[in-house]
Amino acid sequence: MNQFISFADVAELDTLIAQALRYKQTPLQDSQLGKGKRLGMLFLNPSMRTRLSTQVAAHNLGMEAIVFNVGQDGWALEFEDEAIMSGNTVEHVKDAAPILGKYFDILGIRTFPSLQNKEDDYSELYIRQFIKYAGIPVVSLESATLHPLQSLTDIITIREVFQEKRKPKIVLTWAPHVKPLPQCVANSFAQWVNGWGNAEFVIAHPEDYELDTAFTKGAHITHHQDAALQGADIVYVKNWSTFTDYGKIYCNDPEWMLTRDKLALTNQARVMHCLPVRRNVELSDEVLDSAHSVVTAQAANRVWAAQAVLAQMLKTIAS
């Protein structure tokens, strides 16, 4: 595995899931695999679970993980090729990335969309420029449009909590929020569930909250949350802003918050959320604190997802 930025980078999903679950049982089984190797982690926006879980995963493999907060600790970076750097940017990624490629063996990048210009955000310029110039494997710690480590974690969690010998009904449902959020987690979850192909997949959201069809093709899409929840085995709750008229909030209807009454429509569904969550806005306390919620277990699985990905990258380096 030379890079990990989307589902397309995974050759065998079942193999990756199985490795993650083995690490969950025996975290230090490959503690020498990364001995003498360094993971550089560059953050262009804040992180808690992604940062800490990836650091733990690297440590479990014997790697040294070094974190650098670009906005706070370093120069403002320029990403456009042939840019005339007479503004606020001080260093070009074309100069910075190759040096990082000499310092580290694997480079993790965390970026965030502007939610101002859809074309710029969906070009994934930042992470693709690091891939172009660093010369080492790059792993996405979240990008403007996708969050693959989160989505791998989500599939691992679903495999753990749903043991029946049939395809689960998985519902991704939009939730209200106090500010516009990116589409990356929703895009990524849709991409991975559709790529997995082992579920009845439904996406429910208000009108005008359609996602990019490049990620949702294969899912059934509805504007009726109650109908979507009928018989659901897994309910993934997430807010996202508008895609067509980019980055806006059109609807903040509190009726879209997942409550115990709405959960009664499901097949005793397990409830997922990527965190952080706005309690009693996106999800009610009574759902989050119930036995239906697997949010904590889901977040804990972030370590094993990251460890499985880093291990595959280390094996690629060694081969």
Secondary structure as UniProt FT lines:
FT   STRAND          3..4
FT   HELIX           7..9
FT   HELIX           13..25
FT   TURN            27..36
FT   STRAND          38..43
FT   HELIX           49..60
FT   TURN            61..62
FT   STRAND          64..69
FT   HELIX           70..73
FT   STRAND          77..78
FT   TURN            81..82
FT   STRAND          91..92
FT   HELIX           93..103
FT   STRAND          106..110
FT   HELIX           118..122
FT   TURN            123..124
FT   HELIX           125..134
FT   STRAND          138..140
FT   HELIX           148..161
FT   STRAND          169..174
FT   HELIX           184..196
FT   STRAND          200..204
FT   TURN            207..208
FT   HELIX           213..216
FT   TURN            217..218
FT   STRAND          220..222
FT   HELIX           225..229
FT   TURN            230..231
FT   STRAND          234..238
FT   TURN            243..247
FT   HELIX           254..256
FT   HELIX           260..263
FT   TURN            264..265
FT   STRAND          270..272
FT   TURN            280..282
FT   HELIX           285..288
FT   TURN            291..292
FT   HELIX           295..300
FT   HELIX           302..318
//
